[in-house]
């Protein structure tokens, strides 16, 4: 059964206290650095993800061809008859 909403009326003192709290919260800049570093980290992570998805196949092709060439150098060739 839904509960009916009861309108809340604030006394002038409570309203002033609430406005003062809101003003102080908006003026406080202590968390600004954290937000900026979080945005920077998200941007770097997004750029890395974009680069890996773009260049992933190219990197895989180069690595596979390099591995094939180096495998041939690692194992000795059979002696000539």
KASUL-V128411 format. One record per backbone hydrogen bond with DSSP energy under -1.0 kcal/mol. CO is the residue of the C=O (numbers start at 1). NH is the residue of the N-H. If there is no record, write none. Layout:
BEGIN
co->{CO | CO}
nh->{NH | NH}
END
This chain:
BEGIN
co->{11 | 12 | 13 | 14 | 15 | 16 | 17 | 18 | 19 | 20 | 21 | 22 | 23 | 24 | 29 | 31 | 32 | 33 | 34 | 35 | 36 | 37 | 38 | 39 | 40 | 41 | 42 | 43 | 44 | 45 | 46 | 47 | 48 | 49 | 50 | 51 | 52 | 55 | 56 | 57 | 58 | 59 | 60 | 61 | 62 | 63 | 64 | 65 | 66 | 67 | 68 | 70 | 71}
nh->{15 | 16 | 17 | 18 | 19 | 20 | 21 | 22 | 23 | 24 | 25 | 26 | 27 | 28 | 32 | 35 | 36 | 37 | 38 | 39 | 40 | 41 | 42 | 43 | 44 | 45 | 46 | 47 | 48 | 49 | 50 | 51 | 52 | 53 | 54 | 55 | 56 | 59 | 60 | 61 | 62 | 63 | 64 | 65 | 66 | 67 | 68 | 69 | 70 | 71 | 72 | 74 | 75}
END
